[in-house]
Amino acid sequence: MSLEIISTSITVQAKETVNENTIKYAWNFIEGGLPQAINFNVQRGIVGGDNPFTGNNVISGAYYPENGKYDVQNNNFIDGDLTLYQSILTTCQSIVTDVQTRG
């Protein structure tokens, strides 16, 4: 067999909890390169928390490492969301740094 691997793509899914919100991230990248986009969505609440988990996506968007664009859509803005936006951006930038470090 003379199969030649041209590239390897890695898909990553992750989640974190920030201020009683569940944030899910997903991104793809090719070894040695940056993700084209880091997609995210926010669900209000956490399972077993004081703020009941609904499972509804209320904030979604993407961070584009190549040009630094940060795109956010919010279907239900509440106090504290601006702080949440900053936390998401910081996490996305940390993901990029981690990918760069691992090469």
Residue, then its C-alpha position, 0 to 999 in steps of 0.5 A: m500500500s502506498l498511502e501518503i498522508i498529506s495532512t492531519s486535522i485535529t478536532v477539539q471540544a472543550k467546556e468550562t464554567v464561568n459565573e454559573n454559565t456553561i461554555k462549550y468550545a470547538w475548533n479544528f486545526i492542522e498540525g503546525g497551524l492555527p485553528q481557522a476559528i474557535n466556535f463557542n456557545v453559552q448555556r445559562g446555568i450549570v447542572g446542579g448549580d444555583n442557576p438552573f441549567t436550561g440547555n438553551n444556547v443564549i450566546s454563540g460566536a467565534y474567534y478568528p485567530e488569524n485576524g483577531k475578529y471576535d464575533v458574538q451573538n446574544n439572544n438574551f443579554i443580561d447583566g454580567d454578559l460583558t464580563l463573560y465576553q471578556s472571559i471567553l475571549t481570554t480563553c480563546q486567546s489561551i487556546v491559540t497560545d496552547v496550539q502554537t506552543r504544541g506546534 
